[in-house]
């Protein structure tokens, strides 16, 4: 299935769809779900310190029987327990049971203490030491990226951000800045218009395009992300859905399809202010219920 790998500015290739572990919790259930994803055909696993299931991810990798080179592994520095990057990467490698990760990300710019240049220099040392083949960021806006690039010796390979049609217009400057600087975008929470915000302006074009292409609406959303040149990060506990997500790689949207989705997404953007417990509160060590009128998700 043509979820073709994308070349990073580090020279390595990243699979263009990933199975994310942020909703899995821990314990045997999360091991089983990662194993199921690998068995279904996913070869990119995305985890993080703050998800607290790196160890389970590592167990699933070992039990899968796959060689290390067969799976692209991403984890993130989330500032868990106040630990710094040099200690955190070692802990993550130990938890995962690997000697290196393919991609290591700063989970949020708020974790860049005392500042972005200082923390990025630590990330560059992680790469130099061979502990991560590529390094990048998550939830950085264009201004954050500009600050980073002003002193960076190594450009971030990716920026993982919230991306679905209802937030596309306000996230677009990030996509454009990344493209101009050779940084690949990874998209999380792409299915939000279906899972959390049904009955909105996107319903009509998604349903019409899905019917025309003989696809499902979630497949159409993933095809939209692919059309934007981004990597999909997704998850599901159901094997049938995972199979459908992989099959979405075969779907190609026309320019008219993409334009229709963009336009409907812009109409519904005002409705994206929803109240929910901010997952990122765990990263910052505070309890927060935030109005997510911006992309404050940390996934």
Order of alpha helices (4+ residues) and beta strands (2+ residues): beta-beta-beta-alpha-beta-alpha-beta-alpha-beta-alpha-beta-alpha-beta-alpha-beta-alpha-alpha-alpha-beta-alpha-alpha-beta-alpha-beta
